[in-house]
Amino acid sequence: MDDSVRRSMPLFSMGIVQKLTGLSARQIRYYEENELIFPERTEGNRRVFSFNDVDRLLDIKSLLDEGVNLAGIRRVLSEKPVAVNRPAEDKKRLSDAELMKFLKTELVSAGKFGKASLIQGELSRFFK
């Protein structure tokens, strides 16, 4: 699987993104409202974030720490070539079987080296 496809695959819930970035849910929703990030939505209308979204949020957080305001963040991020999630119709859709195979491979390979994957705990609930 291509790395760009892997990085744009929506995997993380709001709670995990909060832990990874140190941002509050309200801050993350605010950045979405201001079109700085574009998380996908589940059928239940919950936000699901990709690695690209998390990277973008970390960039936003570091710019805020430097004292850059929202307009400045928008300008910096528009100049920076960042891989944002493409609209759903442009993405290559994975079948459920392909996604399960990929996730199972990631879980198994993480365990081989004695290290738990960052997402292993979250993904293990899908496999019985």
N, C-alpha and C positions, 0 to 999 in steps of 0.2 A: 504494500500500500504506500502510495506517495506521501511524503512528509507534509506537503501542503494540505492534502486532504485530511490527514490525521490531525493536524493542528486546527483545522476549521470544524472538526467534528464536535457537535455540542454534547458535552458529557457532564458538566458540573452544575449542581444546583446552586441556588442563591447562598445557602448556608456554607457550602464549601468555598465558594468564591469569597465570601466574607472572611473566612479563616485564612485563605491564601493571600489576600490583599490587605487585610486590616481595615477595610472600609466598611461602613455600616450599610445596611440594606437601603436606607433612605438615600445615601450618597450614590449608590450604584443606580438606583431608579432615577435619580436626578441626572446623572450622566447619560442615561438612556433617553430621557425626556429631551435633553439638549443635543441629541444625535451624535454623541461622542462614541458610543458603543451601540452595537446592534445584536443583542442576544436573540436566539431563536425562542420560539414558544412551543410548549407541548400542546396536545389536544385539550388539556385542562387549563390552558393559558398560563402555565408557569414558565418562568424564564429558565433557559438552559444555556450555559456558557461554554465556549470553546477555549482552548489554550490561547488563541489569538485575542479573545476578549479579555482574558486574565492579564496577558501581556500589556494590552492597551490600558487596562485599569491601573496597572503598576506604573506605566508611563505617566498617566494622569496624576497619580498620587505623588510621584517624584517631582513633577512640575509644580504641584500645589505646595510641596515642602520647600521649593525654591522661591515661593512667593508669586508665582505666575497666576494671573486671574483667568477666568473662563475664556475670555476672548483670546488671550495669549495662548492658552492650551489648544484652543481650536485651530489657531494659526500654525502652531508648532506641529500638531498632529496632521494637519492637511499637507504640510511640506514634507513630512517624514513618510517614506514608503512603508506603510503598515498593511499587513494582510488582514483585512477586515472580512468577516464572514460574508460570503456572497449570498445574494438572495436565493431562496430555496429552489426556485425554478432553474437556476444556473448550476446548481450542485449535482454531482453524480450521486444518485440515490443508492444507498446500500440496501440490499434485502435484509430482512431480519436474520436470516441464516448467516449471511456474510458478516453482519455486525456481531452476532453471537460468537462466530468462529474467531474473529479478530480479538474480541474481548477475552475469550477463553485463552487464546495464545498469549496475550499480554499478561494475564494472571499467572499462567504456568511458567512463562519465561522469567517473571519477576521472582518466583519462588525458587528457581534453580540456583540462583547465586546467593541465596541466603538473605536476600534483602526483600522487604515488602515494598511493593509499588506504592506510590503516593495515593493512587486511586484504588488500590486493591481492596481495602476495607469497604469502600463504597460499592465497588462492582461485584464483590463476592455475594451480595444478596440476590443477584440474578441467576446464580448457579447453585443447584442443589445436589 
